[in-house]
Amino acid sequence: MLTKQKKFILANRFRGLLPVVVDVETSGLNPDTDALLEIAAVTLAMDSNGKLSRDQTYAYHIEAFPGARIDPESLAITGIDPDYPLRYAIPEKQALHHIFTKIRALLKVTECQRAVLVGHNAWFDLSFLQQAARRSALESPFHSFTTFDTATLSAVALGETVLARALKSARIEFDIDKAHSAIYDAERTAELFCYIVNSLMK
């Protein structure tokens, strides 16, 4: 039987996978043609009792790649103006390099083998992340197809699939006026994931 100290480490909890919560804001729905405009990645910490909590947030505004399609309807939802100079946006390769470097360092510390993307409807975030990594010729530390989807987890644990409703059911504060910001959505999703995982502890 595992000792308490050995049992409650991230590498053991998720079979060698390191959960990292990611949210992206984009200029459309197609990762092949539409731009990645914001990305936030939230790391998680585990205490000596095996409880997860939100840890560090890494977030960047990103320049649309050359030739990217910009859908006005998507921008109306997110409120992002890609040309606004005070966004202080950086190239997607630079943003991904920073995030991937932080995650690889955390993989060593936690002795996990690979990161796994946690997201609400995670396939969307993973598809944009993967396509941006390909454009940037960067190797991603994330598992190429496995995700932890909080929409699915919320349906099972809370009977809700919409993020705002799942958070309300979990009694986690959510301000609709702050939604569609990569940082805000990623941090709320991280809190939701931690709530669901921690509720499974016996």
N, C-alpha and C positions, 0 to 999 in steps of 0.2 A: 504494500500500500504506500502511496506517495505521502511524504511528510507534508505538513501544512505549508512550510516555506517553499517547497518545490512545486506543490500543486498550484499555488496561486501566483503564477507568472504568465504573461501573455503568450509565450511560446507554447505552453501546455494547454492553455484555455481554448485556443483556436487551431490546434494541430499544426503549429509552426507558421501560421498566417498572422500577419500584423494588420489589424483593422485600422484604416485611415479613412476618415470621412471626407468626401470631396463633393463640392458643388461647383458647377460651371454656369456662366451666363453667356449666351451666344447670340449671333445675328440671325439665327434661323434654326431649323430642325435637322438639316442635313450636314453631318460632320465632314463630308467630302467637299462641299462647296461653301459652307457657311463658317463664319469666323468665331473663334474662341475669344471672348471679350473680357471675361473675368474668371478667375479660378481661386478657390479657397480650399485648403487642405487642413484638417483638424486631426491632430494626433490624440491618442487616448492613454491614460495611465491606469494602472491597476494597483490597489492597495493590498495590504497584507491579508485582508479578509476576502480578496477576490473581487472586490467591487470596482467597476469601471467608472472613470470620470473624464470629463473633457480636460485636455492638457494644452498644447500649443496650437496656435492658428497661424498659418502661413498663407498670405493672400496677395494677389497682384491684379492690377488692371493691365490688359494686354492689347497690343496693337493688332488690328485686323491684318491678316496676311495678304500679300499682294494678289489682287484678283478675286478676293473673297466676295461672296454675294451678301448684301446687306438687306435684310427684309424689314421694311418699315414697321410692320405689324409686331415683329419680335421686339424691336426697339421701343415701341409704344408700351409693351408689357414691362420691360425691364427698366425703362427710363434712361437707358444708356445712350449717350451721344459719343460715338467713336472718335469724332473729330475735336472734342472738347479738350483744349490743351492742358487744363488743370487736372485731367484724369491721371497724368503722369504715367501713362501706359508704357510698357516695355515690350520688346519682341517676345513672341511666345516661346522661342527657344531659350531665352534667358530666364523667363519665368519658370518653365518646366525644369531647367537645369537646377535652379535654386531649390525647388520643391523636391525633386528626385534626390538631390544631395542630402537634404535633411532626412528623408525617409531611409536612405541607405545607411546613414549613420545610426538611425534608430533601430534598423534591422540588426546591426552588429551588437548594440547595447542589449536588446531584448532577446538575442539569439534566435530570432524568427528567420524563416527561410525566404519569405516573400510577403510583400504587402498585398492586402486585399481591399478593393475599393468598397466603402460603405456609402450608400447614397439612397435618396428617395427617388424611386424609378432609376436605379443605378445604371442600367444599360445605357441611358442617355449620356450620363456623365462619362462613363467608361469609353463610349464610342468617340466622343469628342477628344478625350484625353489621348486615346490611342492614335487618332488621326493626326493630332498636333505633334505627337512624339515622332510619328513617321515623317511628317514634313520637316521636322527639326533634326532628323537623323539621330535621335536619342533613344537609348534603350530604357524602357520603362521598368521600374521596380515592382509594378503592379501585376498581379495574376492576369493573364490575357483573357480569361473568360469567366472566372468565378468572381461573384460579387456577394455582398451582404446587402440585400435590398430592404430598406425600412418600410417601404410600401407593403411588401409581402409580410414582413414581420408584424407590422401594425395590424394588418387584416387578421392575422392569427391571434395576436395577443390582445388587441383592443377592439376589433371589429370595425376598424376604420382604415381607409387607404389614402385619403387626402391628408396631406401633412398637417394643415391647420387643425383639422378635426382630431387627428391622432394626438397631437400635442395637447389639445384641450382635454381629451380623455385621460391623458397622462398627467394632467395638471401642470403642464410646462407652459410658461408664458410665451405668447406669440403675438407680435404686432404686425397686422396685415400691411400696414404702411411701410414697414421695413423689409417686407418680402421681396424676392427677386433681386436681392443683393447676395453675391456669392458668400460673403463672410457671414451674414446673418442667417441665411438658409443652412449653411454648413454647420454652424454652431448649434442651431436648434435641432438639426438632424442628429448631430452627435449626442446631444442630451437625450433625444428620443431613443437612440440606439442603446445608450447606457442604461436608460430606464428599463427597457425591455430585457436586456441581458441580466441586469441586476435582479429583476423580478423573478428570474429563474433560479437564483441561488437558494439553496435549502439551508 
